[in-house]
């Protein structure tokens, strides 16, 4: 029987104990085996990704689509910020953020090229 530290309160806990005697924190009986946790993406994260993908489609559809993309990018960014305040997988939000940054740069370059500044 070995003593380990409780990850919650730092108290000494037997490796055979089911819970910490000091704070009640559940102690896994299998210390060496990592536990897998499944995290699902949130609906907001998926919405941000879909909106970013729609921004790309509208961006390449011509001048009217450019204006739609200009509206979609900030909305997608707001959804990404909301998603990071929730629990869940942020993979879709990270991809959406990369898409939004690239689109914003492309829109900025097109604007500068159209005004003659670039």
C-alpha positions as CSV (number, residue, x, y, z in Angstrom):
1,X,0.0,0.0,0.0
2,X,1.5,3.3,-1.1
3,X,0.4,6.9,-0.3
4,X,-0.2,9.3,-3.0
5,X,-1.3,13.0,-3.0
6,X,-4.9,13.9,-3.7
7,X,-5.1,16.0,-6.9
8,X,-7.8,18.1,-5.3
9,X,-6.6,19.0,-1.7
10,X,-3.0,17.6,-1.7
11,X,-3.7,15.3,1.3
12,X,-2.2,11.9,1.7
13,X,-4.4,9.1,0.2
14,X,-3.9,5.4,0.0
15,X,-3.6,4.0,-3.5
16,X,-6.4,1.5,-2.6
17,X,-8.8,4.2,-1.4
18,X,-11.9,5.0,-3.6
19,X,-12.0,8.6,-2.4
20,X,-9.8,11.1,-0.5
21,X,-10.6,10.9,3.2
22,X,-10.0,14.7,3.5
23,X,-12.1,16.1,0.8
24,X,-14.0,13.2,-0.7
25,X,-12.4,13.6,-4.2
26,X,-12.9,10.3,-6.1
27,X,-9.5,8.5,-6.6
28,X,-9.1,6.2,-9.6
29,X,-8.1,2.7,-8.6
30,X,-6.0,2.4,-11.7
31,X,-3.5,5.3,-11.4
32,X,-1.3,4.3,-14.3
33,X,-4.0,4.0,-16.9
34,X,-5.1,7.3,-18.4
35,X,-8.8,7.8,-18.7
36,X,-10.3,8.9,-22.0
37,X,-12.8,11.7,-22.1
38,X,-15.0,12.2,-25.1
39,X,-15.7,15.9,-25.8
40,X,-18.4,16.8,-28.4
41,X,-18.3,20.0,-30.3
42,X,-20.9,22.5,-29.3
43,X,-23.6,23.7,-31.6
44,X,-22.1,27.2,-31.6
45,X,-18.8,25.8,-32.8
46,X,-20.4,24.0,-35.6
47,X,-22.4,27.1,-36.5
48,X,-19.2,29.2,-36.6
49,X,-17.6,26.6,-38.9
50,X,-20.6,26.5,-41.3
51,X,-20.8,30.3,-41.4
52,X,-17.1,30.5,-42.2
53,X,-17.5,27.9,-44.9
54,X,-20.4,29.8,-46.4
55,X,-18.3,32.9,-46.3
56,X,-15.7,31.2,-48.5
57,X,-18.4,30.1,-51.0
58,X,-20.0,33.6,-51.2
59,X,-16.6,35.2,-51.4
60,X,-15.8,33.4,-54.6
61,X,-19.2,33.9,-56.2
62,X,-18.5,37.4,-57.3
63,X,-19.0,40.9,-56.1
64,X,-22.4,40.5,-54.3
65,X,-20.9,37.5,-52.5
66,X,-18.0,39.6,-51.3
67,X,-20.5,41.8,-49.4
68,X,-22.1,38.8,-47.9
69,X,-18.7,37.4,-46.8
70,X,-18.0,40.8,-45.2
71,X,-21.1,40.3,-43.1
72,X,-20.5,36.6,-42.4
73,X,-17.0,36.9,-41.1
74,X,-17.7,39.1,-38.1
75,X,-20.7,37.0,-37.2
76,X,-18.6,33.9,-37.3
77,X,-16.0,35.6,-35.2
78,X,-18.6,36.4,-32.5
79,X,-19.8,32.8,-32.6
80,X,-16.2,31.7,-32.0
81,X,-15.9,34.0,-29.0
82,X,-19.1,32.6,-27.6
83,X,-17.9,29.0,-28.2
84,X,-14.8,29.6,-26.2
85,X,-16.9,30.4,-23.1
86,X,-18.6,27.0,-23.3
87,X,-17.2,23.5,-22.6
88,X,-16.6,21.2,-25.5
89,X,-14.3,20.6,-28.4
90,X,-13.2,23.8,-30.1
91,X,-11.8,22.1,-33.2
92,X,-14.5,23.5,-35.5
93,X,-14.0,27.0,-34.0
94,X,-10.3,26.9,-34.6
95,X,-10.8,25.9,-38.3
96,X,-13.4,28.7,-38.6
97,X,-11.1,31.2,-37.1
98,X,-8.3,30.3,-39.6
99,X,-10.8,30.6,-42.4
100,X,-12.1,34.0,-41.1
101,X,-8.6,35.4,-40.8
102,X,-7.7,34.4,-44.3
103,X,-10.9,35.8,-45.7
104,X,-10.5,39.0,-43.8
105,X,-7.0,39.4,-45.3
106,X,-8.3,38.6,-48.8
107,X,-11.2,41.1,-48.4
108,X,-8.7,43.7,-47.2
109,X,-6.4,43.1,-50.1
110,X,-9.3,43.3,-52.6
111,X,-10.4,46.5,-51.0
112,X,-7.0,48.1,-51.1
113,X,-6.5,46.9,-54.7
114,X,-9.9,48.3,-55.7
115,X,-9.2,51.7,-54.1
116,X,-5.8,52.0,-55.8
117,X,-3.9,52.1,-52.5
118,X,-2.3,48.7,-53.2
